């Protein structure tokens, strides 16, 4: 436990660390131009639990789609191991140093789910690998699309990825009087860049509405800053309507059939984005169907939005894991690096395999097909398009 003086010192150290992070943000240049690179290196990082199973399947499909680019040297795949909970716990780091160096040698990363320790687990209190990767690679935007055409749903969420409640989630402490404290952080630079990315996306894709989601009526300083700065950025896009919602009522409006089709693009802090995008994914078929992109200026990482499902592995059901989330993430990766035709083919194949044709079904058990069989099904469908 901490006494008050120690608590003050720790809080001061957190502020100093955030000042350095802000300075690094200010020093960044422009986004990577993938078309100008002699070779694009795609890192494949399986994670743990079902992560290696579904990531391997997504890699097989990516290699199928990018066969010519790999053969002519325009694209290369790099296998990255060592992000298992066992290795991270043994080294006492969210991302071991050697693994981080390998990640930084890539341009984009396809990453499987990773286990995050929680109270009662046998693992030490190490930070989430996802949170650490987003901070280390400055992947400030978590982009999560959800689309259900027959319901009129076409949503894209821009979740701020490096601030909010998560970025200091392992930095809290308990005082000697039994008072536990955690922290949240919002900066001008961090908010402005996620807001601008969301509005730029809306403008490029002819969207008419951006919705800002906070709890600024209660969390007045940090959420209040996020709301205020997003509105300021929105004023630079007069053709786009800006509205703002509190997170609690927004969770209700997403299930309101009369209102949910009004929404198009969302921008929101980290914690709220994590919660509401899981809710949104249910309309599309659940978190197992949803991928996400984590975008920075130098690096980008694409992943599923669900966890590592260690119970499936413990019960011997890993081969039946659903790869659709990683395949959706792979389509986002392809689009990000400039292979839009391949991305469109994969998306069209997934829509057919998951929703319309459904010749094979993934159930997570032997009542459905295996992960590998579903990957084969997707590749056959791509070839037939």
C-alpha positions in Angstrom: 0.0 0.0 0.0 1.0 3.6 -0.6 1.2 6.5 1.8 0.1 9.9 0.6 3.6 11.2 -0.2 4.4 8.1 -2.3 1.1 8.5 -4.1 2.0 12.1 -4.9 5.3 11.0 -6.4 3.7 8.3 -8.5 1.1 10.7 -9.8 3.8 13.2 -10.7 5.7 10.5 -12.6 2.6 9.7 -14.6 2.2 13.3 -15.6 5.8 13.5 -16.7 5.4 10.4 -18.8 2.3 11.8 -20.5 4.2 15.1 -21.2 6.9 13.0 -23.1 4.1 11.1 -25.0 2.6 14.4 -26.1 6.0 15.7 -27.2 6.4 12.5 -29.3 3.0 13.0 -30.9 3.9 16.6 -31.9 7.2 15.4 -33.5 5.5 12.8 -35.8 5.5 13.2 -39.6 2.9 12.1 -42.2 1.3 8.7 -42.7 3.3 6.0 -44.5 2.8 5.9 -48.3 2.6 2.1 -48.9 2.7 2.5 -52.7 6.1 4.0 -52.4 7.6 1.2 -50.4 9.8 -1.3 -52.3 8.3 -4.1 -50.2 5.5 -4.2 -47.6 6.3 -6.5 -44.7 3.2 -8.0 -43.0 3.9 -9.4 -39.5 1.8 -12.4 -38.5 1.6 -12.6 -34.7 -0.7 -15.4 -33.4 -1.0 -14.4 -29.8 -2.4 -17.2 -27.5 -5.5 -19.3 -26.9 -7.3 -19.6 -30.1 -5.2 -16.8 -31.6 -2.7 -18.9 -33.4 -5.5 -21.1 -34.9 -7.5 -18.3 -36.4 -4.5 -16.1 -37.3 -3.0 -19.0 -39.3 -6.2 -19.4 -41.2 -6.3 -15.7 -42.0 -2.6 -15.8 -43.2 -3.5 -18.7 -45.5 -6.2 -16.6 -47.1 -4.0 -13.5 -47.4 -1.2 -15.6 -49.0 -3.8 -16.9 -51.5 -5.0 -13.4 -52.4 -1.4 -11.9 -52.5 0.3 -14.9 -54.2 1.6 -12.8 -57.2 2.8 -9.9 -54.9 4.7 -12.4 -52.7 6.3 -14.0 -55.8 7.5 -10.7 -57.2 8.8 -9.5 -53.8 6.3 -6.7 -53.4 4.9 -8.3 -50.2 6.6 -10.4 -47.6 5.2 -12.2 -44.5 7.1 -12.3 -41.2 6.2 -14.8 -38.5 6.4 -13.4 -35.0 6.2 -15.6 -32.0 6.6 -14.9 -28.3 3.3 -13.0 -27.5 1.8 -15.8 -25.5 0.8 -15.2 -21.9 3.3 -17.7 -20.7 6.2 -15.8 -22.3 5.0 -12.4 -21.4 4.5 -13.5 -17.8 7.9 -15.1 -17.6 9.5 -11.9 -18.8 7.2 -9.6 -16.8 6.4 -7.5 -19.8 3.2 -6.9 -21.8 5.4 -7.2 -24.9 8.9 -8.7 -24.5 11.7 -6.6 -25.9 12.7 -9.0 -28.7 9.0 -9.3 -29.8 8.6 -5.6 -29.9 11.7 -5.3 -32.1 10.3 -7.8 -34.5 6.9 -6.0 -34.6 8.7 -2.7 -35.4 10.5 -4.3 -38.3 7.0 -4.7 -40.0 4.8 -2.2 -41.7 1.5 -3.8 -40.8 0.6 -6.5 -38.4 -2.1 -9.2 -38.3 -2.4 -10.0 -34.6 -4.3 -12.8 -32.9 -6.1 -12.4 -29.6 -4.0 -12.3 -26.4 -4.8 -13.1 -22.8 -4.9 -10.2 -20.4 -4.4 -11.1 -16.7 -7.1 -10.1 -14.3 -7.6 -10.4 -10.5 -7.7 -14.0 -9.5 -5.7 -15.3 -12.5 -2.4 -17.1 -11.9 -0.5 -14.5 -13.9 1.3 -11.4 -12.7 -0.3 -8.0 -13.1 1.1 -7.2 -16.5 -0.5 -4.7 -18.9 -2.7 -5.8 -21.8 -0.5 -6.7 -24.8 -3.1 -4.8 -27.0 -2.9 -1.7 -24.9 0.9 -1.9 -24.8 1.2 -2.4 -28.6 -1.1 0.5 -29.3 1.0 2.8 -27.1 4.4 1.5 -28.3 3.5 1.8 -32.0 1.3 4.8 -31.4 -1.8 3.2 -33.0 -4.1 5.9 -32.0 -7.2 5.0 -33.9 -9.2 1.8 -33.5 -11.5 1.5 -36.5 -14.4 -0.9 -36.3 -16.9 -1.2 -39.1 -20.3 -2.9 -38.6 -22.6 -3.4 -41.6 -26.0 -5.1 -41.8 -27.6 -4.0 -45.1 -31.0 -5.6 -44.6 -31.3 -3.6 -41.3 -30.1 -0.3 -42.7 -27.0 -0.5 -40.5 -23.7 0.9 -41.9 -21.6 2.2 -38.9 -17.9 3.0 -38.6 -16.5 3.6 -35.1 -13.4 5.6 -34.5 -12.3 4.7 -31.0 -9.4 6.7 -29.5 -6.8 4.0 -28.7 -4.0 5.4 -26.7 -5.7 7.6 -24.0 -8.7 7.4 -21.8 -9.1 4.9 -19.0 -7.1 2.1 -20.6 -3.7 3.8 -21.2 -3.1 4.1 -17.4 -5.0 1.0 -16.5 -2.1 -0.8 -14.8 -0.8 2.4 -13.0 -3.4 2.7 -10.3 -2.6 2.0 -6.6 -4.1 1.5 -3.2 -3.3 3.9 -0.3 -2.6 2.7 3.3 -6.2 3.7 4.2 -7.6 1.2 1.7 -8.5 3.8 -1.0 -7.9 2.5 -4.5 -7.3 4.9 -7.4 -7.1 4.6 -11.1 -6.5 7.3 -13.7 -7.7 8.5 -17.1 -6.1 10.9 -19.5 -7.2 13.1 -22.4 -4.8 15.4 -24.4 -5.4 18.0 -27.0 -3.2 16.3 -29.5 -4.7 12.8 -28.9 -8.2 14.0 -29.3 -7.7 16.3 -32.3 -6.0 13.6 -34.4 -8.7 10.9 -33.8 -11.4 13.5 -34.5 -9.7 14.6 -37.7 -9.3 11.0 -38.9 -13.0 10.4 -38.3 -14.2 13.5 -40.1 -11.7 12.9 -43.0 -13.2 9.4 -43.3 -16.7 10.8 -43.3 -15.8 13.3 -46.0 -14.0 10.8 -48.3 -16.8 8.3 -48.0 -19.7 10.8 -48.4 -21.1 10.3 -44.9 -23.4 13.0 -43.6 -23.2 12.5 -39.9 -20.5 12.1 -37.2 -21.7 11.3 -33.6 -19.5 12.2 -30.7 -20.0 9.9 -27.7 -18.9 10.8 -24.1 -20.1 11.1 -20.6 -19.1 14.8 -20.4 -22.0 15.7 -18.1 -20.4 13.6 -15.4 -16.7 13.2 -16.4 -16.3 16.9 -16.9 -12.6 17.5 -17.4 -11.4 14.6 -19.6 -14.7 13.7 -21.4 -15.5 17.4 -21.5 -12.3 18.2 -23.3 -12.9 15.3 -25.8 -16.3 16.6 -26.6 -15.2 20.2 -26.9 -12.2 19.5 -29.2 -14.2 17.1 -31.4 -16.8 19.8 -32.0 -14.1 22.2 -32.9 -12.7 19.9 -35.5 -16.2 19.2 -36.8 -16.8 22.8 -37.4 -14.1 22.6 -40.1 -16.4 20.2 -42.0 -19.6 22.2 -42.6 -21.1 19.7 -44.9 -21.2 17.1 -42.2 -23.7 17.1 -39.4 -22.2 16.7 -35.9 -24.2 15.5 -32.9 -23.2 14.3 -29.5 -24.6 11.6 -27.2 -23.8 10.3 -23.8 -22.6 6.7 -23.8 -25.5 5.4 -21.7 -28.3 6.7 -24.0 -26.2 5.7 -27.1 -26.2 2.1 -26.0 -30.0 2.3 -26.0 -30.3 4.1 -29.3 -28.3 1.4 -31.1 -31.2 -1.0 -30.4 -33.8 1.6 -31.3 -35.0 0.6 -34.8 -36.4 4.0 -35.4 -33.1 5.8 -34.7 -30.2 3.5 -35.3 -30.2 3.9 -39.0 -29.5 7.6 -38.6 -26.0 6.9 -37.3 -23.0 6.6 -39.6 -19.7 7.6 -38.1 -18.9 7.6 -34.4 -15.9 9.1 -32.6 -15.4 8.2 -28.9 -12.9 7.7 -26.1 -11.2 4.3 -25.5 -13.4 2.7 -22.8 -16.7 3.6 -24.3 -15.5 2.5 -27.7 -14.6 -0.9 -26.4 -18.0 -1.4 -24.9 -20.2 -0.1 -27.6 -18.5 -1.8 -30.5 -19.1 -5.2 -28.9 -22.7 -4.3 -28.7 -22.7 -3.1 -32.3 -21.0 -6.3 -33.5 -24.0 -8.3 -32.2 -26.1 -6.9 -35.0 -23.7 -8.3 -37.5 -23.6 -11.8 -35.9 -21.5 -11.3 -32.8 -17.9 -10.4 -31.9 -16.6 -13.5 -33.7 -17.6 -11.8 -37.0 -16.0 -8.5 -36.4 -12.5 -7.3 -37.2 -10.8 -4.0 -36.4 -7.9 -1.9 -37.5 -5.5 0.0 -35.2 -4.1 2.8 -37.2 -1.1 5.0 -36.6 1.1 7.2 -38.9 4.0 4.7 -39.0 2.4 1.3 -38.1 -0.9 -0.4 -38.4 -2.2 -3.5 -36.7 -5.3 -5.5 -37.5 -7.1 -7.9 -35.2 -10.3 -9.6 -34.0 -12.3 -7.7 -31.4 -12.8 -10.8 -29.2 -10.6 -12.4 -26.7 -8.3 -15.5 -26.7 -11.0 -18.0 -25.5 -8.6 -20.2 -23.4 -11.6 -22.4 -22.4 -12.0 -23.6 -26.0 -8.4 -24.7 -26.0 -8.6 -26.3 -22.6 -11.7 -28.3 -23.9 -9.9 -29.4 -27.0 -12.1 -27.4 -29.4 -9.5 -25.0 -30.8 -9.7 -26.5 -34.3 -13.4 -25.4 -34.4 -12.6 -21.7 -33.7 -14.3 -19.2 -36.0 -11.8 -17.3 -38.2 -14.3 -14.8 -39.5 -13.2 -12.0 -37.2 -9.6 -12.4 -38.4 -10.7 -12.7 -42.0 -12.6 -9.4 -41.7 -9.5 -7.8 -40.1 -7.5 -9.2 -43.1 -9.8 -7.4 -45.5 -9.2 -4.1 -43.6 -5.5 -4.8 -43.8 -5.6 -5.3 -47.5 -7.5 -2.1 -48.0 -5.1 -0.2 -45.8 -2.0 -1.1 -47.7 -3.6 -0.4 -51.1 -4.9 -3.7 -52.3 -8.6 -2.7 -52.5 -9.5 -5.2 -55.2 -8.3 -8.1 -53.0 -10.1 -6.6 -50.0 -13.3 -6.3 -51.9 -13.0 -10.0 -53.0 -12.4 -11.2 -49.5 -15.3 -9.1 -48.2 -17.7 -10.3 -50.9 -16.6 -13.9 -50.2 -17.2 -13.5 -46.5 -20.6 -12.0 -47.0 -21.6 -15.0 -49.1 -20.0 -17.6 -46.8 -21.3 -16.1 -43.6 -24.8 -14.7 -44.6 -26.2 -15.7 -47.9 -24.9 -19.1 -49.1 -23.7 -20.6 -45.8 -22.7 -23.9 -47.2 -20.6 -24.5 -44.1 -21.3 -23.2 -40.5 -18.9 -22.5 -37.7 -20.3 -23.4 -34.3 -17.2 -23.6 -32.1 -17.8 -27.3 -31.7 -17.8 -30.5 -33.8 -21.4 -29.7 -34.7 -19.9 -27.3 -37.2 -17.0 -27.2 -39.6 -13.4 -26.7 -38.6 -11.5 -23.4 -38.9 -9.4 -24.9 -41.7 -12.5 -26.1 -43.6 -14.0 -22.7 -43.4 -10.8 -21.1 -44.7 -10.9 -23.5 -47.7 -14.5 -22.5 -48.3 -13.7 -18.8 -48.4 -10.8 -19.4 -50.8 -13.0 -21.5 -53.1 -15.6 -18.7 -53.0 -13.0 -16.1 -53.9 -11.8 -18.2 -56.8 -15.4 -18.4 -58.1 -16.1 -14.7 -57.9 
